Amino acid sequence: MDLISILINGIPLFYLLYLIWKILDRKKHQNCYILDYECHKPTDDRMLSTKFSGEIIRRNKHLGLNEYKFLLKALVSSGIGEQTYAPRMVFYGREACPTYEDGILEMEEFFLDSIDKLLKRNKTSPSEIDVLVVNISMLACMPSLAARIINYYKMREDIKVYNITAMGCSATLISINIIQSIFKNEKNKVALMVTSESLSPNWYTGNDKSMILANCLFRSGGCAILLTNKLALKNKAILKLKKLVRVHHGAKDESYNSVVQREDAQGNLGYHLDKTLPKAATRALVDNLKQIAPLILPVRELLRFAIVLFVKRMNRGSINGGPRPVINFKTGVDHICLHTGGKAVIDGVGASLNLSEYDLEPARMTLHRFGNTSASSLWYVLGYMEAKKRLKKGDKMLMISFGAGFKCNSCLWEVLRDMGDGNVWKDCIDNYPPNTLVNPFLEKFGWLHDHEDADTFHIPDDYVIP
């Protein structure tokens, strides 16, 4: 008699059935669902117009003509429009000397707006929240930001709390991974995830070219997301997590140093974006896709890619003799939700995955309208897809994000019902995509960044931004 027969004969049938039921029941409760999300839209008085952007640059006394032109040229080619948002202290002219309270107030304004709307719309009481995960990379305070939320909403004493800092633009999927792990071990939980970035204490006012680029890309924003593994709430969910893969290249010095917070030679704190950043991002993306591709793509596409790669190597002895074979992610994915790290990031990922302009449109338009809002960017891109009514029941959506460290995280979502709410885009979605994406910075500053005589050209002290 084999071992299986001995085990079956030695266990009463009803107990065996009970064990099977327990295993199946536990698996049913391990799913991770998104019930709803709310992206933050700051008030119009925090909107960065073209003229005001120029004034901010103009009042940085550390900039010489070459740095001035470099920064304007970066703005012109950034892909960002003039309806993005900045911290309040910038409008008060205090970006060179922000206070601790500036950072706190920036976050509280976001918290109270997004969390309030999310909970009220879903008729969820703060006392129903079992798990709270907050990720704000560039602001650490005491008590923590998570504690401030708990205090304000008077949440339960037994709530599980995670306050994440310094994880960069890819922190959203790290937070999702934490919640997913909790859901695998505990039934009937509701989680609130809060993701944003505090720009107030991190606005760079020096003249290091590798550090002033951050001011061109990063903008204020944030998102609150409600998640659950409750079967009773499954029918209300909009998305179901299918797969999640994280890759971290922190052991590689070149990748580790590609994005670093540091002081410049004058002691101004900022974020250094190294010239090795594109290479670090590419390596992290490739390694991530190697892991997630077999989990989400059909076997026929994996076989096709393997055969093409093999034939190319046999014919040329190397894959470097021409264009590399590209795996077609659209065979297993309907939508790509890409982090708005910048125009170069969007272009690079689009070329690497052979994506169409239709695929890249949500990321490009989000960059133009809201800028890079760090870890919350993915949810503005998702909001664009929803507002355009692209997301239909049964669709698969791949999220890809990058972050300092250097890391690349990705996950696959299944759309559980047709999505078509206007959300944070409702007031402007009809204007996107425009027939021609107007670049207001090019119109006003093109003459300056194209000026050839950098040694003799002088910006008058009384120069007024047009």
GUMAR-449176 format. One line per field, with one value per residue (C-alpha): residue number from 1; residue in one letter; x, y, z. Coordinates in Angstrom, 1 decimal. Example, Ala and Ser with C-alpha at 12.3 -4.5 7.8 and 13.67 -1.06 7.14 Angstrom:
2
pos [1,2]
code [A,S]
px [12.3,13.7]
py [-4.5,-1.1]
pz [7.8,7.1]
// end
This chain:
466
pos [1,2,3,4,5,6,7,8,9,10,11,12,13,14,15,16,17,18,19,20,21,22,23,24,25,26,27,28,29,30,31,32,33,34,35,36,37,38,39,40,41,42,43,44,45,46,47,48,49,50,51,52,53,54,55,56,57,58,59,60,61,62,63,64,65,66,67,68,69,70,71,72,73,74,75,76,77,78,79,80,81,82,83,84,85,86,87,88,89,90,91,92,93,94,95,96,97,98,99,100,101,102,103,104,105,106,107,108,109,110,111,112,113,114,115,116,117,118,119,120,121,122,123,124,125,126,127,128,129,130,131,132,133,134,135,136,137,138,139,140,141,142,143,144,145,146,147,148,149,150,151,152,153,154,155,156,157,158,159,160,161,162,163,164,165,166,167,168,169,170,171,172,173,174,175,176,177,178,179,180,181,182,183,184,185,186,187,188,189,190,191,192,193,194,195,196,197,198,199,200,201,202,203,204,205,206,207,208,209,210,211,212,213,214,215,216,217,218,219,220,221,222,223,224,225,226,227,228,229,230,231,232,233,234,235,236,237,238,239,240,241,242,243,244,245,246,247,248,249,250,251,252,253,254,255,256,257,258,259,260,261,262,263,264,265,266,267,268,269,270,271,272,273,274,275,276,277,278,279,280,281,282,283,284,285,286,287,288,289,290,291,292,293,294,295,296,297,298,299,300,301,302,303,304,305,306,307,308,309,310,311,312,313,314,315,316,317,318,319,320,321,322,323,324,325,326,327,328,329,330,331,332,333,334,335,336,337,338,339,340,341,342,343,344,345,346,347,348,349,350,351,352,353,354,355,356,357,358,359,360,361,362,363,364,365,366,367,368,369,370,371,372,373,374,375,376,377,378,379,380,381,382,383,384,385,386,387,388,389,390,391,392,393,394,395,396,397,398,399,400,401,402,403,404,405,406,407,408,409,410,411,412,413,414,415,416,417,418,419,420,421,422,423,424,425,426,427,428,429,430,431,432,433,434,435,436,437,438,439,440,441,442,443,444,445,446,447,448,449,450,451,452,453,454,455,456,457,458,459,460,461,462,463,464,465,466]
code [M,D,L,I,S,I,L,I,N,G,I,P,L,F,Y,L,L,Y,L,I,W,K,I,L,D,R,K,K,H,Q,N,C,Y,I,L,D,Y,E,C,H,K,P,T,D,D,R,M,L,S,T,K,F,S,G,E,I,I,R,R,N,K,H,L,G,L,N,E,Y,K,F,L,L,K,A,L,V,S,S,G,I,G,E,Q,T,Y,A,P,R,M,V,F,Y,G,R,E,A,C,P,T,Y,E,D,G,I,L,E,M,E,E,F,F,L,D,S,I,D,K,L,L,K,R,N,K,T,S,P,S,E,I,D,V,L,V,V,N,I,S,M,L,A,C,M,P,S,L,A,A,R,I,I,N,Y,Y,K,M,R,E,D,I,K,V,Y,N,I,T,A,M,G,C,S,A,T,L,I,S,I,N,I,I,Q,S,I,F,K,N,E,K,N,K,V,A,L,M,V,T,S,E,S,L,S,P,N,W,Y,T,G,N,D,K,S,M,I,L,A,N,C,L,F,R,S,G,G,C,A,I,L,L,T,N,K,L,A,L,K,N,K,A,I,L,K,L,K,K,L,V,R,V,H,H,G,A,K,D,E,S,Y,N,S,V,V,Q,R,E,D,A,Q,G,N,L,G,Y,H,L,D,K,T,L,P,K,A,A,T,R,A,L,V,D,N,L,K,Q,I,A,P,L,I,L,P,V,R,E,L,L,R,F,A,I,V,L,F,V,K,R,M,N,R,G,S,I,N,G,G,P,R,P,V,I,N,F,K,T,G,V,D,H,I,C,L,H,T,G,G,K,A,V,I,D,G,V,G,A,S,L,N,L,S,E,Y,D,L,E,P,A,R,M,T,L,H,R,F,G,N,T,S,A,S,S,L,W,Y,V,L,G,Y,M,E,A,K,K,R,L,K,K,G,D,K,M,L,M,I,S,F,G,A,G,F,K,C,N,S,C,L,W,E,V,L,R,D,M,G,D,G,N,V,W,K,D,C,I,D,N,Y,P,P,N,T,L,V,N,P,F,L,E,K,F,G,W,L,H,D,H,E,D,A,D,T,F,H,I,P,D,D,Y,V,I,P]
px [0.0,1.5,1.8,-1.2,-3.5,-2.3,-3.0,-6.4,-7.4,-6.1,-8.0,-11.8,-13.5,-15.3,-12.0,-10.3,-13.2,-12.8,-9.1,-9.8,-12.5,-10.2,-7.5,-9.9,-11.6,-8.3,-7.3,-10.5,-9.7,-6.2,-7.1,-6.3,-9.0,-9.2,-12.5,-11.8,-9.2,-9.1,-6.4,-5.7,-6.2,-4.7,-6.5,-6.0,-4.0,-1.2,-1.1,2.3,1.7,4.4,5.1,5.3,7.6,10.0,9.7,10.7,13.8,14.5,14.7,17.2,20.3,22.6,21.9,24.3,23.3,24.3,22.4,19.4,19.4,19.9,16.9,14.7,15.7,14.9,11.5,10.9,11.7,10.1,6.7,5.0,2.2,1.3,-1.5,0.7,0.8,3.6,3.8,2.3,5.7,6.8,4.0,5.0,8.6,10.0,11.4,14.9,14.0,11.1,10.0,9.1,5.5,5.4,6.0,3.4,0.8,1.3,0.7,-2.3,-4.0,-3.7,-4.8,-7.9,-9.0,-8.4,-9.1,-12.3,-13.7,-12.7,-14.3,-17.5,-18.0,-17.7,-19.6,-16.7,-16.0,-12.4,-13.1,-13.5,-9.9,-7.8,-4.6,-3.0,0.0,1.5,4.4,5.9,9.5,11.0,9.4,10.0,8.4,7.6,4.9,4.8,2.4,0.6,0.1,-1.3,-3.9,-4.8,-5.2,-7.2,-9.7,-9.6,-8.9,-8.9,-6.1,-5.5,-5.0,-1.8,0.3,3.2,4.9,7.3,9.9,12.8,11.4,10.9,8.6,8.1,6.8,3.1,3.7,5.8,2.8,0.5,2.9,2.7,-1.1,-1.1,1.1,-1.3,-4.3,-2.7,-2.6,-5.7,-9.3,-11.9,-9.6,-9.9,-6.8,-6.2,-3.1,-1.9,0.8,2.2,5.4,6.3,8.1,8.1,11.4,13.0,12.8,16.3,17.7,21.3,22.9,24.1,22.7,22.2,20.0,17.9,16.3,14.1,12.4,11.4,9.6,8.3,4.9,2.4,-0.2,-1.2,-3.7,-5.7,-6.7,-9.1,-8.3,-9.9,-9.9,-13.5,-15.6,-18.7,-17.1,-15.9,-18.8,-18.0,-14.3,-12.9,-9.6,-8.1,-4.4,-3.1,0.7,3.4,7.1,9.8,13.4,16.0,19.5,20.8,23.8,25.1,27.0,26.2,22.5,22.6,24.3,22.0,19.5,20.8,19.7,22.7,24.1,25.8,29.0,27.2,25.3,22.0,20.0,18.6,18.4,21.3,20.1,23.3,24.0,23.9,20.2,18.9,21.2,20.2,16.5,16.9,18.7,16.1,13.2,14.7,15.3,11.7,10.2,12.1,10.4,6.9,6.6,6.4,3.6,1.3,2.0,0.6,2.8,2.7,4.2,7.0,7.7,7.7,10.1,12.4,12.5,13.2,16.0,17.5,17.4,19.0,21.8,22.3,22.4,24.6,26.3,25.2,22.0,24.0,24.1,20.8,17.5,16.9,13.9,11.0,8.5,5.0,3.4,0.1,-0.5,-1.3,-2.0,-4.6,-3.3,0.1,0.0,3.4,5.0,5.4,9.1,9.7,9.5,12.7,11.4,8.1,9.9,12.5,10.0,7.8,10.7,11.8,8.3,7.4,4.4,2.1,1.3,-2.1,-0.5,1.8,-1.0,-2.2,1.4,2.2,-1.0,-0.6,2.9,1.6,-1.4,-0.1,3.7,5.6,3.8,6.3,4.7,1.2,1.7,0.5,-3.0,-3.3,-2.4,-5.1,-7.5,-6.9,-7.6,-10.8,-12.0,-11.4,-13.6,-10.8,-11.1,-13.6,-14.5,-12.0,-9.2,-5.7,-3.5,0.2,1.6,5.3,7.2,10.8,12.4,15.7,17.7,17.5,14.4,11.7,8.3,5.5,2.1,-0.8,-4.5,-7.7,-10.6,-13.6,-16.2,-16.4,-14.8,-15.8,-15.8,-14.4,-12.4,-9.6,-9.7,-13.4,-12.9,-10.3,-10.5,-12.4,-9.3,-7.0,-5.3,-5.2,-4.6,-1.3,0.3,1.1,4.3,3.8,7.4,8.8,6.6,7.8,11.4,12.4,14.2,16.4,17.4,18.3,20.5,24.0,26.1,26.1,29.3,28.0,24.3,23.1,19.7,18.8,18.0,14.7,13.8,10.2,9.1,6.8]
py [0.0,3.4,6.4,8.2,5.2,4.9,8.6,8.4,5.2,6.6,9.8,9.9,11.0,13.9,15.3,14.9,16.8,19.5,19.9,20.3,22.8,24.8,24.9,26.1,28.6,30.1,30.5,32.3,34.9,35.5,37.6,41.4,43.6,47.4,48.8,52.4,55.1,58.9,61.0,64.4,67.6,70.6,73.9,76.2,78.7,76.1,75.8,76.4,78.6,79.1,82.7,81.7,78.8,81.3,83.6,80.8,80.1,83.8,84.4,81.6,83.8,80.8,80.4,81.7,82.2,78.7,77.1,79.3,78.3,74.6,74.7,76.4,73.9,71.1,72.6,73.0,69.3,67.8,67.1,69.0,71.5,74.6,73.1,71.1,71.9,73.0,73.3,76.5,77.8,78.2,80.7,82.5,82.8,80.7,77.7,78.6,78.4,75.9,75.1,71.8,72.9,73.5,69.8,68.7,71.1,70.0,66.4,67.2,69.1,66.0,63.6,65.5,65.9,62.4,60.2,62.1,61.8,58.1,57.1,59.1,57.8,54.2,54.8,53.4,54.4,55.0,52.4,49.7,50.1,47.2,48.1,51.5,51.8,55.3,55.9,59.4,59.1,62.5,63.5,61.8,63.3,62.5,61.3,59.6,60.7,57.4,58.3,61.7,60.1,57.6,60.5,62.7,59.9,58.2,54.8,51.6,50.7,47.3,48.7,47.4,50.4,50.7,54.1,53.8,56.4,56.7,54.1,56.6,56.6,52.8,52.8,52.2,48.6,48.0,49.1,46.9,44.0,44.6,44.6,41.5,39.6,40.5,39.4,36.0,35.4,37.2,37.1,39.8,42.8,46.3,48.3,52.0,52.9,56.5,57.5,60.9,63.0,66.1,68.6,71.5,70.6,69.2,72.0,72.4,76.0,75.4,75.3,71.7,70.6,67.0,68.2,71.1,68.6,67.3,70.7,70.4,67.0,66.6,68.1,67.9,65.1,62.0,59.1,57.2,53.6,51.3,47.6,44.4,40.6,40.4,38.1,40.1,43.1,41.3,42.5,46.1,45.8,47.3,45.5,42.2,41.7,38.8,39.0,41.3,41.2,43.4,43.8,45.7,46.4,48.1,45.8,47.3,50.5,52.1,51.5,52.5,55.8,56.7,58.6,59.9,62.6,64.7,68.3,70.1,72.0,75.0,72.8,72.9,69.7,68.0,64.9,64.0,62.3,60.6,60.1,56.3,56.5,55.5,52.4,51.5,51.8,49.7,46.9,46.9,46.8,43.9,41.9,42.6,41.7,38.4,37.4,38.6,37.7,33.9,34.6,36.7,35.9,33.0,30.0,30.6,34.1,32.8,30.0,32.5,34.8,31.9,30.6,34.0,34.6,31.2,31.6,35.1,33.7,30.8,33.0,35.8,34.2,37.1,39.2,42.4,42.4,44.1,45.0,42.8,40.5,42.1,40.1,41.2,42.0,42.9,39.2,38.9,42.4,44.9,48.0,49.4,51.7,53.3,55.6,59.1,59.4,61.8,62.0,60.0,57.2,57.0,57.0,54.4,51.9,52.4,51.5,48.6,47.0,48.1,50.0,52.2,55.8,54.6,52.6,55.5,58.1,57.8,58.3,61.1,63.0,62.4,63.9,66.9,67.5,66.5,66.0,63.4,63.0,60.3,57.0,58.3,58.8,55.4,56.2,59.4,57.2,54.7,57.6,58.7,55.2,55.1,58.6,57.6,54.4,52.1,49.7,46.9,43.9,41.1,43.4,42.8,45.9,45.9,48.5,49.3,51.7,52.7,54.1,55.0,52.1,51.3,49.2,48.3,46.9,45.7,44.0,42.7,43.7,42.2,44.6,43.2,45.6,48.3,51.5,54.9,57.4,60.9,61.0,63.6,64.1,64.9,68.7,68.3,64.8,66.1,68.2,65.1,64.1,67.4,67.4,69.1,69.0,72.6,73.3,76.7,76.6,76.4,79.3,81.6,80.4,78.9,82.1,81.9,78.3,78.5,81.6,80.9,83.6,82.3,84.3,87.7,87.4,89.0,88.7,92.2,92.6,94.0,91.3,90.3,86.8,87.3]
pz [0.0,-1.0,1.3,-0.2,0.4,4.0,4.7,3.1,4.9,8.2,8.0,8.4,5.2,6.8,8.2,4.8,3.2,5.9,5.1,1.4,2.1,4.4,1.7,-1.0,1.4,2.3,-1.3,-2.0,0.7,-0.5,-3.5,-3.5,-4.9,-5.5,-4.5,-5.5,-5.8,-5.5,-7.2,-5.7,-7.7,-5.9,-6.1,-9.1,-7.1,-7.0,-10.8,-12.5,-15.5,-18.1,-16.9,-13.3,-14.0,-15.7,-12.7,-10.3,-12.4,-12.7,-8.9,-8.4,-7.8,-8.1,-11.8,-14.4,-18.0,-19.0,-16.2,-16.9,-20.5,-19.6,-17.3,-19.8,-22.4,-20.1,-19.5,-23.2,-23.9,-20.7,-22.1,-19.3,-19.8,-17.8,-15.7,-13.3,-9.5,-7.1,-3.3,-1.8,-0.5,-4.1,-4.7,-1.5,-2.8,-0.1,-2.1,-1.0,2.7,3.3,6.8,8.4,8.5,4.7,4.1,6.7,5.4,1.8,2.9,5.1,2.3,0.1,2.9,3.8,0.2,-1.2,1.8,2.7,-0.9,-1.1,2.2,1.7,-1.9,-0.7,2.5,4.5,8.1,9.2,11.9,9.1,8.0,9.1,7.3,6.6,4.3,3.7,1.3,1.1,0.1,0.8,4.2,7.5,10.6,14.2,14.8,11.3,8.6,9.1,12.7,11.7,9.5,12.3,14.8,12.5,11.5,15.0,13.6,15.6,18.1,16.4,12.9,11.1,10.1,7.6,7.0,4.1,3.2,0.7,-1.8,-4.6,-7.6,-7.4,-3.9,-4.9,-6.0,-2.9,-0.8,-2.9,-2.2,1.5,1.4,-0.8,1.8,4.6,2.6,2.0,5.7,7.1,6.0,5.5,5.7,4.3,3.5,2.8,0.8,0.6,-1.9,-2.6,-2.4,-0.4,-2.6,-0.2,1.6,-1.5,-4.1,-5.3,-5.4,-6.5,-10.0,-10.4,-13.8,-12.6,-9.7,-11.2,-13.6,-10.7,-10.5,-14.2,-13.7,-10.2,-9.3,-6.5,-6.4,-4.6,-4.5,-1.9,-2.7,-1.0,-1.2,0.2,0.3,1.6,-0.6,0.3,-1.4,-4.5,-6.6,-5.8,-6.8,-10.0,-10.3,-9.1,-8.7,-10.7,-10.5,-9.0,-9.6,-7.9,-9.0,-7.0,-8.3,-5.2,-5.1,-8.4,-7.6,-10.9,-10.4,-6.7,-7.6,-10.5,-8.3,-5.0,-2.6,-1.7,-1.1,-3.9,-3.5,-1.9,0.5,-1.3,-0.8,-3.9,-6.0,-8.3,-11.5,-12.9,-16.6,-15.9,-15.0,-18.5,-18.4,-14.9,-15.8,-18.9,-17.0,-14.2,-16.8,-18.7,-15.5,-14.3,-17.7,-17.8,-14.6,-15.3,-18.9,-18.3,-15.7,-17.9,-21.6,-23.6,-24.3,-28.0,-27.7,-25.4,-27.9,-30.9,-29.1,-28.1,-31.7,-33.2,-30.7,-31.4,-35.2,-34.9,-32.8,-35.2,-38.3,-36.9,-34.0,-31.9,-31.2,-31.6,-35.4,-35.8,-34.0,-31.0,-31.1,-29.1,-27.1,-27.8,-24.4,-26.1,-26.7,-23.0,-21.9,-23.2,-21.6,-20.4,-17.3,-17.4,-14.8,-16.1,-15.2,-18.0,-21.8,-22.2,-19.9,-21.8,-25.2,-24.0,-22.6,-25.7,-28.0,-25.8,-25.8,-29.4,-28.1,-30.2,-29.6,-28.5,-25.8,-24.7,-24.9,-21.2,-19.9,-22.2,-21.5,-17.7,-17.9,-19.8,-17.4,-14.0,-14.4,-12.5,-9.2,-8.1,-6.8,-7.4,-11.1,-12.1,-10.7,-12.8,-15.8,-14.7,-14.3,-17.9,-19.2,-17.1,-18.2,-21.8,-21.2,-22.4,-19.5,-20.1,-18.0,-18.5,-19.7,-18.4,-17.5,-16.8,-14.5,-14.7,-12.4,-11.7,-8.5,-6.9,-5.5,-8.5,-8.9,-11.4,-10.1,-12.2,-11.7,-13.7,-12.9,-14.2,-14.8,-13.1,-14.5,-17.2,-15.9,-17.1,-14.2,-15.1,-11.8,-11.6,-15.4,-15.7,-16.2,-19.0,-20.5,-23.6,-24.5,-24.5,-26.7,-28.6,-32.3,-31.6,-28.2,-27.7,-25.8,-24.0,-22.8,-26.3,-27.4,-24.6,-24.0,-27.3,-28.3,-25.1,-25.1,-28.8,-28.4,-29.6,-28.0,-24.4,-23.5,-24.5,-24.1,-20.9,-19.1,-17.9,-14.2,-15.1,-17.6,-17.4,-18.4,-21.4]
// end
